[in-house]
Amino acid sequence: MATLEDVERLVAALPETVETTKYGNRTWAVGGQAYAWERPFSKADLRRFGDETPPNGPILAVRVEDLGEKEAVLAARSADGFFTIPHFNGYAAVLIQLDEVPETVLGEALLDGWLVYAPAAVAKAHLGKSKT
């Protein structure tokens, strides 16, 4: 399915995206705000999985508009590798197991995350229409 190289290519197509490093992980931001970042599991995250096997492979965190959208995305896309962990409770972002997500779905998620922080004029120009 998708790879970090796919992420790099997809975010490169989103205007004004800047790649930085936060907490030692690659992060992609627009308007000074992170909208996607590599999110390996911490030791505490792994302990919380208990007897369950945690998702493996590269994990990407992506911002969503709000907690309502987060719930909708998780309900609609769990079969595509979207999930959350207790650390993200109350936080408007989802986790994506790159080994499970189709590239087109990943592209949609990255665009949606980018739109959360993209300046309105930049988003409008990129989409070719007003953001509603």
OpenMM code with the backbone's topology and positions (N, CA, C; nanometers):
from openmm import Vec3, app, unit

residues = "MET ALA THR LEU GLU ASP VAL GLU ARG LEU VAL ALA ALA LEU PRO GLU THR VAL GLU THR THR LYS TYR GLY ASN ARG THR TRP ALA VAL GLY GLY GLN ALA TYR ALA TRP GLU ARG PRO PHE SER LYS ALA ASP LEU ARG ARG PHE GLY ASP GLU THR PRO PRO ASN GLY PRO ILE LEU ALA VAL ARG VAL GLU ASP LEU GLY GLU LYS GLU ALA VAL LEU ALA ALA ARG SER ALA ASP GLY PHE PHE THR ILE PRO HIS PHE ASN GLY TYR ALA ALA VAL LEU ILE GLN LEU ASP GLU VAL PRO GLU THR VAL LEU GLY GLU ALA LEU LEU ASP GLY TRP LEU VAL TYR ALA PRO ALA ALA VAL ALA LYS ALA HIS LEU GLY LYS SER LYS THR".split()
positions = [
    Vec3(0.0827, -0.1174, 0.0000),
    Vec3(0.0000, 0.0000, 0.0000),
    Vec3(0.0881, 0.1251, 0.0000),
    Vec3(0.0661, 0.2195, 0.0896),
    Vec3(0.1392, 0.3463, 0.0862),
    Vec3(0.2702, 0.3371, 0.1648),
    Vec3(0.3610, 0.4284, 0.1332),
    Vec3(0.4913, 0.4356, 0.1989),
    Vec3(0.5188, 0.5798, 0.2403),
    Vec3(0.6248, 0.5991, 0.3169),
    Vec3(0.6649, 0.7357, 0.3515),
    Vec3(0.7061, 0.8135, 0.2270),
    Vec3(0.7581, 0.7436, 0.1275),
    Vec3(0.7914, 0.8106, 0.0016),
    Vec3(0.6648, 0.8631, -0.0660),
    Vec3(0.5552, 0.7887, -0.0562),
    Vec3(0.4268, 0.8367, -0.1085),
    Vec3(0.3820, 0.9612, -0.0322),
    Vec3(0.3988, 0.9594, 0.0995),
    Vec3(0.3638, 1.0769, 0.1801),
    Vec3(0.4431, 1.1973, 0.1310),
    Vec3(0.5740, 1.1807, 0.1149),
    Vec3(0.6593, 1.2908, 0.0684),
    Vec3(0.6100, 1.3465, -0.0643),
    Vec3(0.5754, 1.2589, -0.1553),
    Vec3(0.5292, 1.3021, -0.2877),
    Vec3(0.3943, 1.3729, -0.2788),
    Vec3(0.3043, 1.3196, -0.1995),
    Vec3(0.1708, 1.3784, -0.1876),
    Vec3(0.1745, 1.5150, -0.1200),
    Vec3(0.2527, 1.5295, -0.0134),
    Vec3(0.2584, 1.6596, 0.0539),
    Vec3(0.3339, 1.7623, -0.0295),
    Vec3(0.4253, 1.7170, -0.1144),
    Vec3(0.4978, 1.8107, -0.2014),
    Vec3(0.4032, 1.8815, -0.2979),
    Vec3(0.2883, 1.8212, -0.3254),
    Vec3(0.1899, 1.8816, -0.4159),
    Vec3(0.0990, 1.9817, -0.3448),
    Vec3(0.1099, 1.9919, -0.2135),
    Vec3(0.0253, 2.0838, -0.1369),
    Vec3(0.1020, 2.2138, -0.1131),
    Vec3(0.0516, 2.3254, -0.1657),
    Vec3(0.1243, 2.4527, -0.1592),
    Vec3(0.1621, 2.4942, -0.0169),
    Vec3(0.2792, 2.5538, -0.0083),
    Vec3(0.3328, 2.6116, 0.1155),
    Vec3(0.3595, 2.5094, 0.2247),
    Vec3(0.3628, 2.3817, 0.1885),
    Vec3(0.3991, 2.2794, 0.2863),
    Vec3(0.5481, 2.2888, 0.3145),
    Vec3(0.5821, 2.2815, 0.4420),
    Vec3(0.7211, 2.2851, 0.4861),
    Vec3(0.7469, 2.1579, 0.5662),
    Vec3(0.8581, 2.0911, 0.5371),
    Vec3(0.8961, 1.9736, 0.6161),
    Vec3(0.9903, 2.0174, 0.7264),
    Vec3(0.9596, 1.9765, 0.8484),
    Vec3(1.0438, 2.0061, 0.9635),
    Vec3(1.0639, 1.8769, 1.0416),
    Vec3(1.1312, 1.8878, 1.1531),
    Vec3(1.1480, 1.7744, 1.2433),
    Vec3(1.0995, 1.8160, 1.3810),
    Vec3(1.0103, 1.7366, 1.4390),
    Vec3(0.9620, 1.7582, 1.5750),
    Vec3(0.9790, 1.6281, 1.6510),
    Vec3(1.0391, 1.6382, 1.7674),
    Vec3(1.0617, 1.5202, 1.8511),
    Vec3(1.1336, 1.4096, 1.7738),
    Vec3(1.2201, 1.4501, 1.6815),
    Vec3(1.2986, 1.3548, 1.6045),
    Vec3(1.2251, 1.2890, 1.4894),
    Vec3(1.1030, 1.3339, 1.4607),
    Vec3(1.0232, 1.2739, 1.3535),
    Vec3(0.9891, 1.3778, 1.2477),
    Vec3(0.9833, 1.3312, 1.1240),
    Vec3(0.9452, 1.4220, 1.0155),
    Vec3(0.8037, 1.4718, 1.0361),
    Vec3(0.7874, 1.6007, 1.0102),
    Vec3(0.6596, 1.6682, 1.0288),
    Vec3(0.6360, 1.7579, 0.9087),
    Vec3(0.5109, 1.7625, 0.8616),
    Vec3(0.4754, 1.8492, 0.7494),
    Vec3(0.3764, 1.9523, 0.7993),
    Vec3(0.4040, 2.0801, 0.7680),
    Vec3(0.3243, 2.1899, 0.8212),
    Vec3(0.2882, 2.2882, 0.7112),
    Vec3(0.1821, 2.3637, 0.7367),
    Vec3(0.1421, 2.4755, 0.6516),
    Vec3(0.0951, 2.5856, 0.7460),
    Vec3(0.1281, 2.7093, 0.7135),
    Vec3(0.0887, 2.8192, 0.8009),
    Vec3(0.1471, 2.8074, 0.9404),
    Vec3(0.2614, 2.7416, 0.9522),
    Vec3(0.3270, 2.7255, 1.0814),
    Vec3(0.2671, 2.6183, 1.1712),
    Vec3(0.1711, 2.5415, 1.1198),
    Vec3(0.1038, 2.4389, 1.1994),
    Vec3(0.1205, 2.3010, 1.1357),
    Vec3(0.1542, 2.2039, 1.2173),
    Vec3(0.1717, 2.0672, 1.1676),
    Vec3(0.0369, 2.0071, 1.1304),
    Vec3(0.0327, 1.9460, 1.0119),
    Vec3(-0.0892, 1.8754, 0.9716),
    Vec3(-0.0650, 1.7269, 0.9503),
    Vec3(0.0594, 1.6846, 0.9453),
    Vec3(0.0917, 1.5418, 0.9335),
    Vec3(0.2313, 1.5194, 0.9905),
    Vec3(0.2504, 1.4045, 1.0548),
    Vec3(0.3811, 1.3748, 1.1104),
    Vec3(0.3959, 1.2249, 1.1309),
    Vec3(0.5217, 1.1811, 1.1222),
    Vec3(0.5514, 1.0418, 1.1544),
    Vec3(0.5224, 1.0227, 1.3029),
    Vec3(0.4613, 0.9108, 1.3384),
    Vec3(0.4227, 0.8900, 1.4786),
    Vec3(0.4527, 0.7472, 1.5233),
    Vec3(0.5817, 0.7184, 1.5468),
    Vec3(0.6114, 0.5856, 1.6012),
    Vec3(0.5535, 0.5741, 1.7421),
    Vec3(0.5272, 0.4528, 1.7833),
    Vec3(0.4717, 0.4310, 1.9164),
    Vec3(0.5791, 0.4487, 2.0231),
    Vec3(0.5421, 0.5144, 2.1319),
    Vec3(0.6307, 0.5252, 2.2480),
    Vec3(0.6192, 0.3959, 2.3294),
    Vec3(0.7074, 0.3806, 2.4270),
    Vec3(0.6983, 0.2635, 2.5157),
    Vec3(0.5641, 0.2622, 2.5880),
    Vec3(0.5177, 0.3803, 2.6291),
    Vec3(0.3874, 0.3887, 2.6976),
    Vec3(0.2747, 0.3469, 2.6037),
    Vec3(0.2816, 0.3898, 2.4778),
    Vec3(0.1801, 0.3484, 2.3801),
    Vec3(0.1781, 0.1964, 2.3685),
    Vec3(0.2954, 0.1369, 2.3565),
    Vec3(0.3043, -0.0084, 2.3398),
    Vec3(0.2499, -0.0817, 2.4620),
    Vec3(0.2759, -0.0290, 2.5817),
    Vec3(0.2221, -0.0915, 2.7037),
    Vec3(0.0695, -0.0884, 2.7024),
    Vec3(0.0119, 0.0199, 2.6516),
    Vec3(-0.1342, 0.0328, 2.6498),
    Vec3(-0.2008, -0.0697, 2.5575),
    Vec3(-0.1262, -0.1228, 2.4620),
    Vec3(-0.1838, -0.2255, 2.3753),
    Vec3(-0.2033, -0.3566, 2.4511),
    Vec3(-0.1323, -0.3729, 2.5619),
    Vec3(-0.1476, -0.4941, 2.6425),
    Vec3(-0.1196, -0.6183, 2.5603),
    Vec3(-0.2162, -0.7107, 2.5578),
    Vec3(-0.2006, -0.8361, 2.4843),
    Vec3(-0.2303, -0.8216, 2.3355),
    Vec3(-0.2861, -0.7067, 2.2951),
    Vec3(-0.3150, -0.6842, 2.1530),
    Vec3(-0.1848, -0.6574, 2.0778),
    Vec3(-0.1810, -0.6989, 1.9539),
    Vec3(-0.0659, -0.6694, 1.8695),
    Vec3(-0.0829, -0.5294, 1.8115),
    Vec3(0.0124, -0.4395, 1.8376),
    Vec3(-0.0005, -0.3043, 1.7825),
    Vec3(0.0197, -0.3056, 1.6313),
    Vec3(-0.0376, -0.2085, 1.5624),
    Vec3(-0.0124, -0.1976, 1.4183),
    Vec3(0.1382, -0.1859, 1.3946),
    Vec3(0.1849, -0.2478, 1.2879),
    Vec3(0.3280, -0.2392, 1.2596),
    Vec3(0.3513, -0.1558, 1.1344),
    Vec3(0.4771, -0.1353, 1.1042),
    Vec3(0.5124, -0.0534, 0.9894),
    Vec3(0.5028, 0.0938, 1.0247),
    Vec3(0.5288, 0.1782, 0.9265),
    Vec3(0.5252, 0.3221, 0.9535),
    Vec3(0.3834, 0.3708, 0.9842),
    Vec3(0.3757, 0.4590, 1.0832),
    Vec3(0.2490, 0.5186, 1.1259),
    Vec3(0.2575, 0.6691, 1.1012),
    Vec3(0.1510, 0.7238, 1.0460),
    Vec3(0.1427, 0.8669, 1.0196),
    Vec3(0.0258, 0.9241, 1.0981),
    Vec3(0.0466, 1.0370, 1.1645),
    Vec3(-0.0625, 1.1102, 1.2290),
    Vec3(-0.1041, 1.2222, 1.1345),
    Vec3(-0.2345, 1.2436, 1.1227),
    Vec3(-0.2874, 1.3482, 1.0343),
    Vec3(-0.3981, 1.4227, 1.1081),
    Vec3(-0.3906, 1.5553, 1.1028),
    Vec3(-0.4927, 1.6390, 1.1655),
    Vec3(-0.6255, 1.6243, 1.0929),
    Vec3(-0.7322, 1.6410, 1.1692),
    Vec3(-0.8671, 1.6505, 1.1142),
    Vec3(-0.9287, 1.7786, 1.1701),
    Vec3(-1.0389, 1.8208, 1.1114),
    Vec3(-1.0999, 1.9494, 1.1476),
    Vec3(-1.1385, 1.9574, 1.2954),
    Vec3(-1.2019, 1.8526, 1.3465),
    Vec3(-1.2486, 1.8541, 1.4853),
    Vec3(-1.2760, 1.7107, 1.5298),
    Vec3(-1.3202, 1.6963, 1.6534),
    Vec3(-1.3433, 1.5616, 1.7069),
    Vec3(-1.4585, 1.4900, 1.6382),
    Vec3(-1.5570, 1.5647, 1.5910),
    Vec3(-1.6664, 1.5032, 1.5152),
    Vec3(-1.6165, 1.4422, 1.3862),
    Vec3(-1.5286, 1.5152, 1.3171),
    Vec3(-1.4710, 1.4608, 1.1939),
    Vec3(-1.3831, 1.3404, 1.2256),
    Vec3(-1.3111, 1.3470, 1.3358),
    Vec3(-1.2270, 1.2336, 1.3751),
    Vec3(-1.3110, 1.1074, 1.3890),
    Vec3(-1.4225, 1.1168, 1.4600),
    Vec3(-1.5094, 1.0008, 1.4785),
    Vec3(-1.5637, 0.9506, 1.3452),
    Vec3(-1.6021, 1.0429, 1.2575),
    Vec3(-1.6551, 1.0039, 1.1261),
    Vec3(-1.5482, 0.9349, 1.0423),
    Vec3(-1.4273, 0.9887, 1.0438),
    Vec3(-1.3174, 0.9293, 0.9667),
    Vec3(-1.2856, 0.7903, 1.0204),
    Vec3(-1.2777, 0.7773, 1.1511),
    Vec3(-1.2468, 0.6461, 1.2093),
    Vec3(-1.3551, 0.5442, 1.1766),
    Vec3(-1.4802, 0.5857, 1.1785),
    Vec3(-1.5901, 0.4942, 1.1460),
    Vec3(-1.5866, 0.4528, 0.9994),
    Vec3(-1.5535, 0.5464, 0.9124),
    Vec3(-1.5560, 0.5191, 0.7684),
    Vec3(-1.4291, 0.4516, 0.7178),
    Vec3(-1.3172, 0.4725, 0.7847),
    Vec3(-1.1888, 0.4305, 0.7282),
    Vec3(-1.1101, 0.3306, 0.8123),
    Vec3(-1.1704, 0.2688, 0.9107),
    Vec3(-1.0935, 0.1743, 0.9928),
    Vec3(-1.0387, 0.0582, 0.9102),
    Vec3(-1.1112, 0.0167, 0.8082),
    Vec3(-1.0635, -0.0926, 0.7223),
    Vec3(-0.9458, -0.0498, 0.6348),
    Vec3(-0.9233, 0.0816, 0.6245),
    Vec3(-0.8124, 0.1347, 0.5444),
    Vec3(-0.6910, 0.1689, 0.6295),
    Vec3(-0.6861, 0.1197, 0.7528),
    Vec3(-0.5693, 0.1419, 0.8369),
    Vec3(-0.5759, 0.2654, 0.9246),
    Vec3(-0.6923, 0.3300, 0.9349),
    Vec3(-0.7077, 0.4460, 1.0225),
    Vec3(-0.7437, 0.3965, 1.1626),
    Vec3(-0.6835, 0.4563, 1.2642),
    Vec3(-0.7113, 0.4167, 1.4017),
    Vec3(-0.6702, 0.5301, 1.4949),
    Vec3(-0.6894, 0.5090, 1.6227),
    Vec3(-0.6442, 0.6043, 1.7232),
    Vec3(-0.5909, 0.5257, 1.8418),
    Vec3(-0.5308, 0.5964, 1.9344),
    Vec3(-0.4791, 0.5367, 2.0578),
    Vec3(-0.5213, 0.6271, 2.1736),
    Vec3(-0.5169, 0.5772, 2.2968),
    Vec3(-0.5585, 0.6599, 2.4105),
    Vec3(-0.4866, 0.7949, 2.4186),
    Vec3(-0.3605, 0.8004, 2.3804),
    Vec3(-0.2853, 0.9264, 2.3846),
    Vec3(-0.3522, 1.0349, 2.3000),
    Vec3(-0.4286, 0.9961, 2.1985),
    Vec3(-0.4937, 1.0910, 2.1083),
    Vec3(-0.6382, 1.1207, 2.1485),
    Vec3(-0.6843, 1.0681, 2.2615),
    Vec3(-0.8198, 1.0991, 2.3086),
    Vec3(-0.8337, 1.2497, 2.3268),
    Vec3(-0.9402, 1.3071, 2.2717),
    Vec3(-0.9638, 1.4500, 2.2834),
    Vec3(-0.8792, 1.5352, 2.1915),
    Vec3(-0.8069, 1.4734, 2.0994),
    Vec3(-0.7181, 1.5453, 2.0079),
    Vec3(-0.7654, 1.5200, 1.8653),
    Vec3(-0.7779, 1.6255, 1.7870),
    Vec3(-0.8324, 1.6161, 1.6510),
    Vec3(-0.7265, 1.5693, 1.5512),
    Vec3(-0.6933, 1.4424, 1.5602),
    Vec3(-0.6001, 1.3795, 1.4667),
    Vec3(-0.6279, 1.2300, 1.4658),
    Vec3(-0.5950, 1.1667, 1.3544),
    Vec3(-0.6067, 1.0217, 1.3413),
    Vec3(-0.4700, 0.9642, 1.3090),
    Vec3(-0.4540, 0.8372, 1.3341),
    Vec3(-0.3324, 0.7654, 1.2980),
    Vec3(-0.3633, 0.6773, 1.1782),
    Vec3(-0.2639, 0.6628, 1.0917),
    Vec3(-0.2813, 0.5833, 0.9702),
    Vec3(-0.1656, 0.4852, 0.9592),
    Vec3(-0.1993, 0.3585, 0.9485),
    Vec3(-0.0993, 0.2545, 0.9253),
    Vec3(-0.0716, 0.2532, 0.7753),
    Vec3(0.0442, 0.3043, 0.7358),
    Vec3(0.0726, 0.3215, 0.5935),
    Vec3(0.0688, 0.1903, 0.5165),
    Vec3(0.1064, 0.0802, 0.5803),
    Vec3(0.1047, -0.0497, 0.5126),
    Vec3(-0.0359, -0.0938, 0.4731),
    Vec3(-0.1382, -0.0311, 0.5306),
    Vec3(-0.2767, -0.0723, 0.5070),
    Vec3(-0.3579, 0.0258, 0.4227),
    Vec3(-0.3126, 0.1491, 0.4088),
    Vec3(-0.3952, 0.2525, 0.3454),
    Vec3(-0.3687, 0.2606, 0.1951),
    Vec3(-0.4747, 0.2627, 0.1142),
    Vec3(-0.4560, 0.2864, -0.0290),
    Vec3(-0.4022, 0.4285, -0.0510),
    Vec3(-0.3186, 0.4438, -0.1502),
    Vec3(-0.2561, 0.5736, -0.1755),
    Vec3(-0.3588, 0.6840, -0.1998),
    Vec3(-0.4672, 0.6536, -0.2708),
    Vec3(-0.5679, 0.7569, -0.2971),
    Vec3(-0.6344, 0.8033, -0.1675),
    Vec3(-0.6600, 0.7113, -0.0772),
    Vec3(-0.7209, 0.7458, 0.0519),
    Vec3(-0.6224, 0.8283, 0.1349),
    Vec3(-0.4955, 0.7908, 0.1321),
    Vec3(-0.3923, 0.8680, 0.2015),
    Vec3(-0.3877, 1.0104, 0.1473),
    Vec3(-0.3931, 1.0252, 0.0156),
    Vec3(-0.3916, 1.1581, -0.0452),
    Vec3(-0.5082, 1.2433, 0.0010),
    Vec3(-0.6259, 1.1828, 0.0114),
    Vec3(-0.7445, 1.2558, 0.0595),
    Vec3(-0.7256, 1.2994, 0.2044),
    Vec3(-0.6712, 1.2112, 0.2868),
    Vec3(-0.6499, 1.2438, 0.4281),
    Vec3(-0.5484, 1.3566, 0.4432),
    Vec3(-0.4415, 1.3515, 0.3642),
    Vec3(-0.3409, 1.4573, 0.3717),
    Vec3(-0.3973, 1.5908, 0.3248),
    Vec3(-0.4766, 1.5886, 0.2185),
    Vec3(-0.5402, 1.7123, 0.1721),
    Vec3(-0.6321, 1.7681, 0.2804),
    Vec3(-0.7131, 1.6827, 0.3409),
    Vec3(-0.8029, 1.7285, 0.4474),
    Vec3(-0.7240, 1.7865, 0.5650),
    Vec3(-0.6154, 1.7214, 0.6027),
    Vec3(-0.5318, 1.7725, 0.7114),
    Vec3(-0.4691, 1.9057, 0.6760),
    Vec3(-0.4223, 1.9182, 0.5524),
    Vec3(-0.3628, 2.0432, 0.5038),
    Vec3(-0.4654, 2.1556, 0.5085),
    Vec3(-0.5886, 2.1257, 0.4694),
    Vec3(-0.6940, 2.2279, 0.4669),
    Vec3(-0.7265, 2.2829, 0.6057),
    Vec3(-0.6983, 2.2069, 0.7114),
    Vec3(-0.7238, 2.2552, 0.8475),
    Vec3(-0.6452, 2.3836, 0.8739),
    Vec3(-0.5209, 2.3923, 0.8229),
    Vec3(-0.4336, 2.5052, 0.8541),
    Vec3(-0.3926, 2.5902, 0.7344),
    Vec3(-0.4209, 2.5477, 0.6149),
    Vec3(-0.3788, 2.6250, 0.4975),
    Vec3(-0.4465, 2.7617, 0.4975),
    Vec3(-0.3720, 2.8677, 0.4663),
    Vec3(-0.4351, 2.9988, 0.4533),
    Vec3(-0.5485, 2.9916, 0.3508),
    Vec3(-0.6575, 3.0609, 0.3788),
    Vec3(-0.7779, 3.0517, 0.2953),
    Vec3(-0.7492, 3.0796, 0.1484),
    Vec3(-0.6715, 3.1825, 0.1191),
    Vec3(-0.6435, 3.2165, -0.0207),
    Vec3(-0.5636, 3.1061, -0.0892),
    Vec3(-0.4717, 3.0459, -0.0164),
    Vec3(-0.3901, 2.9369, -0.0714),
    Vec3(-0.4778, 2.8144, -0.0960),
    Vec3(-0.5634, 2.7828, -0.0004),
    Vec3(-0.6537, 2.6682, -0.0155),
    Vec3(-0.7482, 2.6898, -0.1324),
    Vec3(-0.8035, 2.8097, -0.1428),
    Vec3(-0.8969, 2.8407, -0.2515),
    Vec3(-0.8279, 2.8265, -0.3865),
    Vec3(-0.7087, 2.8798, -0.3979),
    Vec3(-0.6353, 2.8692, -0.5242),
    Vec3(-0.6041, 2.7235, -0.5566),
    Vec3(-0.5672, 2.6467, -0.4563),
    Vec3(-0.5322, 2.5061, -0.4792),
    Vec3(-0.6541, 2.4240, -0.5205),
    Vec3(-0.7642, 2.4487, -0.4555),
    Vec3(-0.8853, 2.3727, -0.4851),
    Vec3(-0.9596, 2.4260, -0.6067),
    Vec3(-0.9328, 2.5514, -0.6416),
    Vec3(-1.0021, 2.6120, -0.7543),
    Vec3(-1.1435, 2.6550, -0.7202),
    Vec3(-1.1731, 2.6590, -0.5904),
    Vec3(-1.3054, 2.7028, -0.5451),
    Vec3(-1.2962, 2.7427, -0.3991),
    Vec3(-1.4003, 2.8033, -0.3468),
    Vec3(-1.4030, 2.8449, -0.2059),
    Vec3(-1.4095, 2.7241, -0.1154),
    Vec3(-1.3425, 2.7345, -0.0023),
    Vec3(-1.3558, 2.6329, 0.1024),
    Vec3(-1.4839, 2.6630, 0.1780),
    Vec3(-1.5673, 2.5623, 0.1942),
    Vec3(-1.6930, 2.5837, 0.2672),
    Vec3(-1.6858, 2.5228, 0.4040),
] * unit.nanometer
topology = app.Topology()
chain = topology.addChain("A")
for resn in residues:
    res = topology.addResidue(resn, chain)
    for name in ("N", "CA", "C"):
        topology.addAtom(name, app.Element.getBySymbol(name[0]), res)
